[in-house]
Amino acid sequence: MSKRVLYCHCAYARVVPNDVKQEVLATLAASDREFEAVPDLCEMSANKDPRLASLVSNEEPVQIVACYPRAVKWLFSAAGTPLPETGLEVLNMREQTAETILHSILGAE
């Protein structure tokens, strides 16, 4: 079963290396893989954006491409949308390379 992919562009913070963000986004866009891209999960959480619930609400496993797993967990929790206990993988663009992240999402595609 394929996992849903949620990509955060971290638009309002300069904490994620730009080259990693750009390579991951460009490669995802050029692939046949469906994904959801949002400008900034931090902003969505601060605004308690109801779209956060729809991004992770169905029964499919989800991969979130953003930053630290603990930060992603707390962003969703602060917005009133706790992340699922199972079927979740957070890929950290602050610490992982674009190659590692893309391999996890696309595998050998």
Stockholm file with secondary structure:
# STOCKHOLM 1.0

chainA/1-109         MSKRVLYCHCAYARVVPNDVKQEVLATLAASDREFEAVPDLCEMSANKDPRLASLVSNEEPVQIVACYPRAVKWLFSAAGTPLPETGLEVLNMREQTAETILHSILGAE
#=GR chainA/1-109 SS CCCEEEEECCTTCCCSCHHHHHHHHHHHHHSSCCCEEESCHHHHHHTTCTHHHHHHCSSSCEEEEESCHHHHHHHHHHTTCCCCSSSEEEEETTTSCHHHHHHHHHTTC
#=GC SS_cons         CCCEEEEECCTTCCCSCHHHHHHHHHHHHHSSCCCEEESCHHHHHHTTCTHHHHHHCSSSCEEEEESCHHHHHHHHHHTTCCCCSSSEEEEETTTSCHHHHHHHHHTTC
//
